[in-house]
Amino acid sequence: MSLRDHLRWWKRNRKAATTFLPSALSVLGVSSMGFSGGVETVHAGLTGQTVTTAGVICRSAAMRDIFEMARRASASRSKVLITGETGVGKEVVARYIHDSSPDAKRPFVALNCAGVPDTLLESELFGHVKGSFTGAYRDKPGKLRQAHGGTIFLDEVGEMTPRMQGLLLRFLDTGEMQRVGEDEYHAGITVSARVIAATNRDLPRLALQGLFREDLLFRIRVVHLHVPPLRERREDIRPLLHHFIEHLAPALRLTKAAWEAIESYRWPGNVRELQNVIEQLALVASDRAVDVDVLPWMNTALAGGRIGRERRRDRDGVASELLAQIAAGHGTLWDQVYDAFVTHDLTRHNLRDFIALALERSGGSYRDMLPLLQLPDSDYKRLLKFLSRHDCAVDFRRFRFSTAPRRRPASSQSLTGPLNDTAKPRLIRPSSR
C-alpha cells in the first residue's frame, strides 16, 4: 500500500483510530494511574502494574494469578469454589468469571445461603408450586431456574444443612430440580447453569467432622480459587484506596502519616472494611487533610486489640473462649451462646464446634455436659430440643472414649449404660441419679 493509500485510509477511519490508540496505550500499561474505566484486557505479567478490569483492581502477583485462573475457568462451565475470609471480594471474582464467559449476557443470580432461614432456603433455590405451604399463593421458579443459561452464585455454601447439601448434590449430578410441593413422580425440570460456590469456612475440615458432605465438596471444587486476605497482599491497598477515594470521596485528602497507618493496618474486614472506612472518613472529614487521629481504629480496640483478635481467631478459639467464660461463672449457655446465636453473632458451625468441645470434655455425655454449661438437670431436654431444632446436635459417640473426666458416679450403670447407647437414635439415655 502506497503512502497516498495510507493517508486516504487515515481520513476515512480517523475517528476509529483516535478511539483505538488510548485504549491500546492503557492496555500496555501507559496509563499513569491504571484506573482507566472500560479496560477489559490486561497483561498480568507486567511487574508492578495495576490491573483494572470489570470492577477488579489489583496489583499483587497473587491476585493477578487468581484472575488469570478465573479467566481460564470462564471458558467452560466447570464448577468453581471460591474460598477466603469475609470481605476479600469472593463475589467480585465470581462476577468476573461470569462477565468473562460466553454467557456474560445471561443472568447472574446470587443467593446467600446463610441469609435465608433453613425452612425457606429450599424454596428460594428450587422454587415451589402454588399451595405447597402456607403463604405459597403462586408458583415460584426459584433461583436455579432464574439462572438458566447463566450463572448461579451460592455464597456461604458451608452454612447449608445436611438435607440441603443432599438436594444440591442431586442437582449437580443430574441437572434436574424439583420444586417444593412438586409431585415426585412428575418429570423433573432440567436447568443448565454454571455453578460458583463461595465460603469462608474450611470445607475439608468440616467434611472430616461430618458437617459437610465430602461428595458435595468434590462436586463443587472442580476449580478452586483462594482469595488471600488484604493483609497478605498489601501492594493492593494503595490502588484500592485511590479507587474508593475517587468514587466515594473525591475531596478527601490524607496526610502522609494517615497513608502509612492505612497501609500498615491489618484490615481484618479486608476490602469491605477499607471501603467502609473511606465512606466514614468522607462524612467526618473537614476541609483539612485527614490525620491518623481521625482513623476509626485509632479510637477502638481494632488495631491489635480485643476485637481484632476475636475476628482473627478461628472457630476452635471461639468455642474455647465461650466455654472458658461459662466455666468462669460469666453466665450460662443461654446467656453466652443462645443470645449470640439468635442474633447471628454466632453461626451454626460456631455452635456445633462449641457443643463438640463440651462433649469432648464431658466424655461424650450430653447430660454430664450440663454442669460445664452452668445448666441445671432440668434443662436437659430443653438443650436437646434447641440443638435439634437448629440442626446443631453433634454425634456424641465419637467422644465416648475420651479421656475427659466423667461426672457420673462409679457404678455398674457407668459401665453399661453409656456404652450401650450407641445404637439408640436419641443423643443419650438419661441416667438414674
C-alpha positions in Angstrom: 0.0 0.0 0.0 1.4 3.4 -1.0 1.7 6.4 1.2 -1.2 8.1 -0.5 -3.4 5.0 0.2 -2.4 5.2 3.8 -3.4 8.8 4.0 -6.8 8.0 2.4 -7.4 5.2 4.9 -6.5 7.6 7.8 -9.0 10.2 6.7 -11.8 7.6 6.4 -11.0 5.9 9.7 -9.7 8.9 11.8 -12.4 8.6 14.4 -11.9 4.9 15.0 -8.2 5.3 15.1 -8.2 8.1 17.7 -10.5 5.9 19.8 -8.3 2.9 19.5 -5.0 4.5 20.4 -5.8 5.5 24.0 -7.3 2.1 24.7 -4.2 0.4 23.3 -1.9 2.5 25.4 -3.9 1.8 28.5 -3.8 -1.9 27.9 0.0 -1.7 27.5 0.3 0.0 30.9 1.0 3.6 29.7 -1.9 5.0 31.8 -0.2 6.6 34.8 -2.7 5.6 37.4 -4.0 2.4 35.9 -7.7 3.2 36.7 -8.9 3.7 33.2 -12.5 2.6 33.2 -13.5 0.3 30.4 -10.2 -1.5 30.1 -11.2 -5.2 29.7 -7.9 -6.8 28.6 -4.9 -6.9 30.9 -1.3 -8.1 30.7 -0.9 -9.6 34.1 2.7 -10.3 33.5 3.8 -6.7 33.7 5.5 -6.3 37.1 4.1 -3.5 39.3 1.2 -2.7 37.0 -2.2 -2.0 38.5 -4.8 -4.1 36.7 -8.3 -2.7 36.3 -10.9 -4.8 34.7 -14.7 -5.2 35.1 -14.7 -3.8 38.6 -11.5 -5.6 39.6 -8.5 -3.6 40.9 -5.3 -5.4 41.8 -1.5 -5.0 41.7 -0.3 -8.0 43.6 1.0 -11.1 41.8 -1.3 -13.3 43.9 -4.4 -11.6 42.7 -3.2 -11.4 39.1 -2.7 -15.2 39.2 -6.2 -15.6 40.6 -7.9 -13.6 37.9 -5.8 -15.3 35.2 -7.1 -18.7 36.6 -10.6 -17.3 36.7 -10.4 -16.2 33.1 -9.4 -19.7 32.1 -12.2 -21.2 34.1 -14.7 -18.9 32.4 -14.2 -20.6 29.1 -16.0 -23.7 30.4 -18.8 -24.4 32.7 -16.7 -26.2 35.3 -17.9 -25.7 38.8 -15.8 -23.2 40.8 -15.3 -23.0 44.6 -14.0 -19.6 45.8 -12.7 -19.5 49.4 -11.3 -16.7 51.5 -12.1 -14.6 54.5 -15.1 -12.3 54.8 -14.8 -9.2 52.7 -12.0 -10.3 50.4 -14.1 -10.0 47.3 -15.3 -13.5 46.5 -18.4 -12.3 44.7 -16.3 -9.9 42.7 -14.3 -12.9 41.5 -17.5 -14.8 40.7 -18.9 -11.9 38.7 -15.6 -11.6 36.8 -15.9 -15.3 35.8 -19.4 -14.7 34.6 -18.6 -11.5 32.7 -15.6 -13.1 31.0 -17.6 -16.2 29.9 -19.6 -16.7 26.7 -22.7 -16.4 28.9 -21.9 -12.9 30.0 -25.3 -11.6 28.7 -27.2 -14.3 30.5 -28.4 -13.9 34.1 -26.0 -13.8 37.1 -28.1 -14.9 40.1 -26.6 -14.7 43.7 -28.0 -16.4 46.8 -26.6 -16.0 50.3 -27.2 -19.4 51.8 -26.6 -18.1 55.3 -29.0 -15.2 54.9 -32.1 -17.3 54.3 -33.8 -19.4 57.0 -33.5 -23.1 56.7 -37.2 -23.5 56.1 -37.1 -21.2 53.1 -33.8 -22.0 51.5 -35.2 -24.9 49.5 -38.0 -22.8 48.2 -35.5 -19.9 47.3 -33.2 -22.2 45.5 -35.5 -24.7 43.8 -38.8 -22.8 43.8 -42.3 -24.0 44.9 -45.7 -24.7 43.5 -48.8 -22.9 44.5 -50.3 -24.2 47.7 -47.3 -26.3 48.7 -47.1 -24.5 52.1 -48.8 -21.6 54.0 -48.2 -18.4 52.1 -47.4 -20.1 48.7 -50.1 -18.2 46.8 -48.5 -18.6 43.4 -45.8 -20.7 41.7 -42.2 -19.6 42.2 -39.4 -20.6 39.8 -36.5 -20.4 42.2 -33.0 -19.0 41.8 -31.7 -22.0 39.8 -34.5 -21.6 37.2 -33.8 -17.9 37.1 -30.1 -18.6 36.4 -30.9 -21.0 33.5 -28.3 -20.4 30.8 -26.2 -18.2 33.1 -24.5 -18.4 36.4 -25.8 -19.3 39.9 -23.6 -18.0 42.7 -24.1 -19.8 46.1 -22.5 -17.6 48.7 -21.7 -19.1 52.2 -22.4 -22.7 50.9 -20.7 -24.1 54.0 -23.8 -22.9 56.1 -26.1 -25.3 54.3 -27.8 -28.0 56.4 -27.1 -31.7 55.5 -30.5 -32.0 53.9 -29.9 -29.0 51.6 -26.5 -30.4 50.8 -28.1 -33.6 49.6 -30.6 -31.7 47.4 -27.9 -29.6 45.9 -25.8 -32.7 45.2 -28.6 -34.3 43.3 -29.0 -31.2 41.1 -25.2 -31.1 40.4 -25.3 -34.7 39.4 -28.3 -34.7 37.2 -29.1 -31.1 36.4 -32.7 -31.8 37.5 -34.5 -29.9 40.2 -37.8 -30.5 41.9 -39.8 -27.6 43.3 -41.2 -27.7 46.8 -44.6 -29.4 46.5 -43.9 -30.9 43.1 -45.2 -34.4 42.5 -42.1 -36.6 43.0 -43.2 -38.8 40.1 -43.5 -35.8 37.8 -40.7 -35.3 35.3 -38.1 -33.1 36.8 -37.1 -29.7 35.4 -33.7 -29.6 33.9 -31.6 -26.5 34.4 -28.3 -25.7 32.7 -26.3 -23.1 34.7 -22.7 -22.5 35.7 -22.4 -23.1 39.5 -20.0 -21.0 41.5 -19.9 -21.5 45.3 -18.1 -19.5 47.9 -17.4 -19.9 51.6 -15.1 -18.5 54.3 -15.1 -22.0 56.0 -12.6 -24.8 55.8 -14.8 -27.3 54.0 -12.3 -30.2 54.0 -12.1 -29.9 57.8 -15.9 -29.7 58.0 -16.1 -32.9 55.9 -13.8 -34.7 58.3 -16.0 -33.6 61.1 -19.1 -34.9 59.3 -20.6 -31.4 59.0 -20.2 -31.1 55.2 -20.7 -33.8 52.6 -17.4 -34.9 51.1 -19.0 -36.0 47.8 -20.6 -32.5 47.5 -17.2 -30.9 48.2 -15.7 -32.9 45.3 -18.5 -31.8 43.0 -18.2 -28.1 43.6 -14.3 -28.0 43.8 -13.5 -28.7 40.2 -11.7 -25.3 40.1 -10.6 -23.9 43.5 -9.7 -20.2 43.8 -8.5 -19.0 47.2 -8.6 -15.2 47.6 -5.9 -14.1 50.1 -6.7 -11.6 52.8 -5.8 -7.9 52.2 -3.0 -8.0 54.8 -1.2 -10.7 52.7 -1.3 -8.5 49.6 -0.5 -5.0 50.9 0.5 -3.8 47.4 -3.2 -3.8 46.6 -4.1 -1.4 49.4 -3.0 1.8 47.7 -4.7 1.2 44.3 -7.9 0.2 46.1 -7.6 3.3 48.3 -7.2 5.5 45.3 -10.2 3.9 43.6 -12.5 4.3 46.6 -11.5 7.9 47.2 -12.1 8.7 43.5 -15.5 7.2 43.5 -16.8 7.8 47.1 -15.0 10.9 48.4 -13.2 12.8 45.6 -12.5 15.7 48.0 -10.9 13.6 50.7 -7.2 14.3 51.5 -5.0 12.2 53.7 -1.8 13.1 55.4 1.4 11.1 54.9 1.1 9.6 58.3 -2.5 8.6 57.6 -1.4 6.8 54.4 1.2 4.9 56.3 -1.2 3.9 59.0 -3.7 2.7 56.5 -1.1 0.6 54.6 0.2 -0.9 57.8 -3.2 -1.8 59.3 -4.1 -5.5 59.3 -7.6 -5.0 57.8 -9.5 -7.9 59.5 -12.5 -6.9 57.4 -10.4 -6.8 54.2 -11.6 -4.9 51.2 -15.1 -4.3 52.5 -13.7 -2.7 55.7 -11.4 -0.5 53.6 -14.4 0.8 51.6 -16.4 1.4 54.7 -13.5 3.4 56.3 -13.4 5.7 53.3 -17.1 6.2 53.5 -16.7 7.1 57.2 -13.9 9.5 56.6 -15.9 11.2 53.8 -18.6 12.0 56.4 -16.3 13.2 59.2 -13.6 14.9 57.3 -13.5 18.7 57.2 -11.6 21.0 54.8 -8.3 19.8 56.3 -6.4 16.7 55.4 -7.3 13.6 57.5 -4.7 12.7 60.0 -4.0 9.5 62.0 -6.1 10.5 64.9 -9.3 10.5 62.8 -8.9 7.0 61.6 -11.7 4.8 63.1 -9.5 2.1 64.5 -7.3 4.6 66.5 -10.2 5.1 68.9 -11.2 1.4 69.2 -9.6 -1.9 70.0 -9.4 -2.9 66.4 -5.7 -2.2 66.0 -4.3 -5.3 67.5 -6.8 -5.3 70.4 -9.6 -7.5 71.6 -11.9 -7.1 68.6 -9.1 -7.6 66.2 -8.0 -10.8 67.9 -11.6 -12.1 68.1 -12.0 -11.6 64.3 -8.8 -13.4 63.5 -9.4 -16.2 65.9 -10.5 -19.5 64.3 -13.7 -21.3 65.3 -11.9 -23.5 67.8 -10.7 -20.5 69.6 -14.2 -19.1 69.7 -15.6 -22.3 71.2 -12.8 -22.4 73.8 -13.3 -18.8 74.7 -17.0 -19.2 75.2 -16.6 -22.4 77.3 -13.9 -20.7 79.4 -16.3 -17.7 80.0 -19.1 -20.0 81.1 -16.7 -22.1 83.3 -15.5 -18.9 85.0 -19.1 -18.1 86.0 -19.8 -15.4 83.5 -23.3 -16.6 82.7 -24.8 -19.9 81.4 -25.1 -21.3 77.9 -28.3 -19.4 77.5 -26.6 -16.1 78.4 -23.3 -16.6 76.5 -24.3 -18.7 73.5 -28.1 -18.7 72.9 -28.5 -14.9 72.6 -25.5 -14.6 70.3 -26.8 -17.4 68.1 -30.2 -15.9 67.8 -28.8 -12.6 66.8 -26.5 -14.3 64.2 -23.3 -13.2 66.0 -22.6 -17.0 66.2 -23.0 -19.2 63.2 -24.4 -22.7 63.2 -20.8 -24.0 62.8 -19.7 -22.0 65.8 -22.4 -23.6 67.9 -21.6 -27.1 66.6 -17.9 -26.6 67.4 -18.9 -25.3 70.9 -21.0 -28.4 71.6 -18.3 -30.7 70.2 -15.8 -29.2 72.6 -18.1 -29.5 75.5 -18.9 -33.2 74.6 -15.2 -33.9 74.4 -14.7 -32.5 77.9 -17.7 -34.4 79.3 -16.6 -37.7 77.8 -19.3 -37.8 75.2 -22.3 -37.3 77.5 -24.9 -34.6 76.9 -26.2 -35.0 80.5 -22.7 -34.7 82.0 -22.1 -31.7 79.9 -24.8 -29.7 81.8 -22.5 -28.6 84.7 -19.9 -27.4 82.2 -22.6 -25.1 80.7 -23.8 -24.0 84.1 -27.2 -25.6 83.4 -29.4 -27.4 85.9 -30.5 -31.0 85.2 -34.0 -29.7 84.4 -32.6 -28.0 81.2 -31.5 -31.3 79.7 -34.5 -31.8 77.4 -34.6 -28.0 76.6 -31.0 -28.2 75.4 -31.5 -31.2 73.2 -34.6 -29.6 71.7 -32.8 -26.4 71.0 -29.9 -28.2 69.3 -32.2 -30.4 67.3 -34.4 -27.6 66.1 -31.3 -25.7 64.7 -29.6 -28.8 63.3 -26.7 -28.3 65.7 -26.7 -31.6 67.5 -23.3 -33.4 67.4 -22.9 -37.2 67.4 -21.8 -38.0 70.9 -20.4 -41.4 70.0 -17.0 -40.2 68.8 -16.3 -38.7 72.2 -17.3 -41.7 74.3 -13.8 -43.0 74.7 -12.4 -39.6 75.5 -10.1 -39.4 78.5 -12.0 -36.4 79.9 -13.2 -37.0 83.5 -16.8 -38.1 83.9 -19.2 -36.7 86.5 -21.1 -40.0 86.6 -20.5 -41.9 89.8 -18.6 -45.2 89.7 -21.2 -47.9 89.5 -22.3 -50.8 87.3 -24.5 -48.4 85.4 -21.5 -46.3 84.5 -20.0 -49.3 82.7 -23.1 -50.5 80.9 -25.4 -47.5 80.4 -23.4 -45.0 78.3 -21.6 -47.6 76.0 -24.9 -49.3 75.1 -26.4 -46.0 73.9 -24.6 -46.2 70.6 -27.4 -48.0 68.8 -30.1 -45.6 70.1 -31.4 -42.8 67.9 -31.5 -40.5 70.9 -28.5 -38.5 71.8 -28.1 -40.1 75.3 -30.2 -42.1 77.6 -31.0 -40.2 80.8 -29.3 -41.9 83.8 -30.8 -42.5 87.1 -29.5 -40.2 89.8 
